[in-house]
Amino acid sequence: MVSIKEKIAYGLGDTASNIVFQTVMLFLTFFYTDIFGISPAFVGTMFLAVRLIDAITDPLMGALADRTNTQWGKFRPYLLWFAVPFGIISVLAFTTPDLGEEGKMVYAFVTYTALMMVYTAINIPYCALGGVLTADPKERVSIQSYRFVFAMLGGLLVSGLTLPLVDFLGQGDKAKGYQLTIAAMSILGVAMFLTCFWGTKERLHPPIDQQSSFKQDLGFLLKNDQWRILSIAAVCLLSGMVLRTSLAIYYVKYFLKMPDSITLFITLGMLGNIFGCMLAQPLAKRVCKVKAYITLQLIAAALCVVSYFVAAEQTVLAFAMFILWGFAFNMATPLLWAKMADAVDYGQFKTGVRITGMIYSSIIFFIKLGVAIGGAAAGWLLSGYGYQADTTQTSEALNGILLSFTLYPAVGSILVAIVMRWYILDSNKVDEIHLALNKQH
């Protein structure tokens, strides 16, 4: 059994990660277009281009973590080593330099790339750490439930405090306000990463005689059919989610015509996320995790579709749909991450080699690819529908914002539900795998 204290310590690591991750999802597109001052089309292209770099750095980071051996373990040391650099680069990414448009584009590309690279260096080992805290499938769901409750608390912190702090610290200068706000949050994030480092313990280790090259690890990875399913699902899932969350500000400001309610809208949505994560473990105890996950994705898709038919004057209903969507969507999130740990065990069962870091890093690459596609789609769609920053929008732009916030994200969840029909690691199969692995030791 993993203690509640350790689960909380592990969860605080994702509170720290989400101070940046949720800020990127909720505010970065808006920051770049309306504060920083670059075109939405460039923002979309930049988001996608940086994923080409991740295609190299993510698996390398996973392989490096698998081969790291210190007195603290394989994955925990990276929380200690990269906490401060992560905080510093986060501030630089939300700093607006006094440059021309081309200079700003270069600065945005360099700092966003650096942010994603340091995020890789700390977040991949952090995620892999969750797979070595315990071998108990039920405890894994519990750990991920704690993790994502604390992750969403980080999101709640971001959604509830970012814009008020920008106004308070900026005193009319929004660029300065964003910089100081992220600085304050980064200091808090560094402290949480260090708490996670000191409060957790690695318990699962590869076989003592395991030796393999990076090329061999890639071969073992490709043989894991359940890893392939989770990777495809991750792209579809995050593409739809990030498109929806990126457009939330635009939806409230321009479609609902309630700019003063942006913080309330995304904060209530985050509360829905938190309650959804809290109920993941009780749900997993009562029903099949795989069937529950598929059903929740279909419910989330249905709520997106219903949102399309909510009129701009029906603000209470619009808020309710967003909260319910977050509730259903994020009840499924801990179940997905518990499945990643199961996929590691499945890979060891098939090949005899345990590549925890490689599996987590590669799935995280596909998650970030989904984030990039969703962010890129947000920028491209805004540009394609004729969006103009901080002014009255045309009817075409308003309809584009509505479509991009509702119907398009529903497609992502539907695709996830379809893909997960080929996922076979239910509770019975996982128990069978653990029994076989235990006999090998």
PyMOL commands that set and color helices and strands:
alter all, ss='L'
color gray80, all
select helices_A, chain A and resi 4-36+40-66+77-93+101-129+137-170+174-199+214-222+225-255+259-278+280-286+289-308+315-331+333-351+356-384+395-405+407-422+427-440
alter helices_A, ss='H'
color red, helices_A
deselect
rebuild
show_as cartoon
